[in-house]
Amino acid sequence: MTRLQSLRRTALATVLSGMLGFGGSAAADVYTELPSLNLDLAQELAMATVQSCRDDGHQVSAVVVDRSGNDRVVMRDDRAAPQTISIAGDKARASVMSGLDSGDFVANREDIRDEMNNVDGILMLDGAILIEAAGRMLGAVGVSGAPGGDLDRACAEQGMEAIREELDFAM
């Protein structure tokens, strides 16, 4: 292959890669890829969380939300009150909104608690924790139904331990 043929092929490859979106094109700047928790792992987290509370004698609901606060999995134990579903989801959404576990959000921002509890879809109550892997927030799991937010949070933490290894190796 002559030097001229080699230059032509390099130029052609450069032009084609730009047209097809490879390399540093402007097209790459118009969207962002964000990691998310897949449905199977979200279901595993919800089940492990509910089971943890069940083992302690509490009937709860667990809601797993993505980083935008959208429900991924909603799970209510057999005898948990129906209202626990919305409470658990609202706790989880408070966590993703604040970027903190809900108990920390409550402790850090007691000054806005009354106002925030009037925002539809948000409850500043202990009982939700962030789902994080490799330093990135994937969502949150909220729990409601145990006799106290600290017990709800403990169940969520035990649920997270059940999937921790999978999260750590996935990222």
Steps between C-alpha positions, in 0.01 A plus 500: 500500500642836404516793735231680297263202529564485873422872539180459297382212719578695817313804369204286396490327839511838676215640290287187544555484874388861530191434290411189698540666837823335609765699674455851634196611303249758616234227507665347805433818695121498467425215738627358826518137598405440862533170680177349623393208714355221289161356586633165623732661753229749605264208566769318696558811711129548571452134595809495725379819668148369564641167618734675743208679664291183492778316685479771768122459525399807295269513200625773265501632149821569310519726197808519278525815288750598232718811512208709367259377767302271270373178655692191387362248750214529748463214748250478788520214747183298556373688804663840451256790496419629150619851592852369556551483123466874443692587817794277401506649150485857629792430737704356211424803279610732783832315504567530127388863501737588784780260412496376860353216697162630618600499868803718420282732291263541795787566741675748269193694385255502789443868412309409181331182617148643523522653154650189340237273653242705309668425167316224317711184483751595772504408868781601731498193724773253586481169317659539156859459387681576179605226261856582400773321308845625402417839647191547281141517619273249330186567702363429846301244694232619739331294770186558705308291750743418780433682829744783434706642218821371656367144466387570141853625423659194662299273270604704197865477607474122538336479158788699351750262657331217312585662163817690595739255335305504173498882500870525576600264220255640245650848483 
